[in-house]
Amino acid sequence: MNFEDRIRQILLSLEPGEVVTYGEVAAQAGRPGAARAVGNYLRKSVGVPWWRVVASSGRLCPG
């Protein structure tokens, strides 16, 4: 399973109302420090709950 597949799996496993940071997703997917790569993946993906991913400050990122 590649990095993008792991991101997708992590986000699809979130419970309703649960949010995570870009950094948490990157770390759980096996690439700590790759928060920007998570954002890039979400920008081009369809069918992934992107609205559940927030900045490390807890704020939504402009997009």
Contact map, one row per residue, 1 for C-alpha under 8 A:
111011000000000000000000000000000000000000000000000000000000000
111111000000000000000000000000000000000000000000000000000000000
111111100000000000000000000011100000000000000000000000000000000
011111110000000000000000000000000000010010000000000000000000000
111111111000000000000000000000000000000000000000000000000000000
111111111100000000000000000010000000000000000000000000000000000
001111111110000000000000110010000000010000000000000000000000000
000111111111000000000000000000000000000000000001000000000000000
000011111111100000000000000000000000000000000000000000000000000
000001111111110000000000100110000000000000000000000000000000000
000000111111110000000000100000000000000000000001110100000000000
000000011111110000000000000000000000000000000001100000000000000
000000001111111000000000000000000000000000000000000000000000000
000000000111111101100000000000000000000000000000000000000000000
000000000000111111000000000000000000000000000000000000000000000
000000000000011111000000000000000000000000000000000000000000000
000000000000001111100000000000000000000000000000000100000000000
000000000000011111110000000000000000000000000000000100000000000
000000000000010011111000000000000000000000000000000111000000000
000000000000000001111101100000000000000000000000000111000000000
000000000000000000111111100000000000000000000000000011110100000
000000000000000000011111110000000011011000000000000011110000000
000000000000000000001111111000011110000000000000000000010000000
000000000000000000011111111100010010000000000000000000000000000
000000100110000000011111111110000010010000000000000000000000000
000000100000000000000111111111111110110000000000000000000000000
000000000000000000000011111111111100000000000000000000000000000
000000000100000000000001111111110000000000000000000000000000000
001001100100000000000000111111110000000000000000000000000000000
001000000000000000000000011111110000000000000000000000000000000
001000000000000000000000011111111100000000000000000000000000000
000000000000000000000011011111111110000000000000000000000000000
000000000000000000000010011000111110000000000000000000000000000
000000000000000000000010011000111111110000000000000000000000000
000000000000000000000111110000011111111000000000000000000000000
000000000000000000000100000000000111111100000000000000000000000
000000000000000000000000010000000111111110000000000000000000000
000100100000000000000100110000000111111111000000000000000000000
000000000000000000000100000000000011111111100000000000000000000
000000000000000000000000000000000001111111110000000000000000000
000100000000000000000000000000000000111111111000000000000000000
000000000000000000000000000000000000011111111101010000000000000
000000000000000000000000000000000000001111111000000000000000000
000000000000000000000000000000000000000111111100000000000000000
000000000000000000000000000000000000000011111111000000000000000
000000000000000000000000000000000000000001011111000000000000000
000000000000000000000000000000000000000000001111100000000000000
000000010011000000000000000000000000000001001111110000000000000
000000000011000000000000000000000000000000000011111110000000000
000000000010000000000000000000000000000001000001111110000000000
000000000000000000000000000000000000000000000000111111000000000
000000000010000011110000000000000000000000000000111111000000000
000000000000000000111100000000000000000000000000111111100001000
000000000000000000111100000000000000000000000000001111111111100
000000000000000000001100000000000000000000000000000011111111100
000000000000000000001110000000000000000000000000000001111110000
000000000000000000000000000000000000000000000000000001111110000
000000000000000000001000000000000000000000000000000001111111000
000000000000000000000000000000000000000000000000000001111111100
000000000000000000000000000000000000000000000000000011100111110
000000000000000000000000000000000000000000000000000001100011111
000000000000000000000000000000000000000000000000000000000001111
000000000000000000000000000000000000000000000000000000000000111
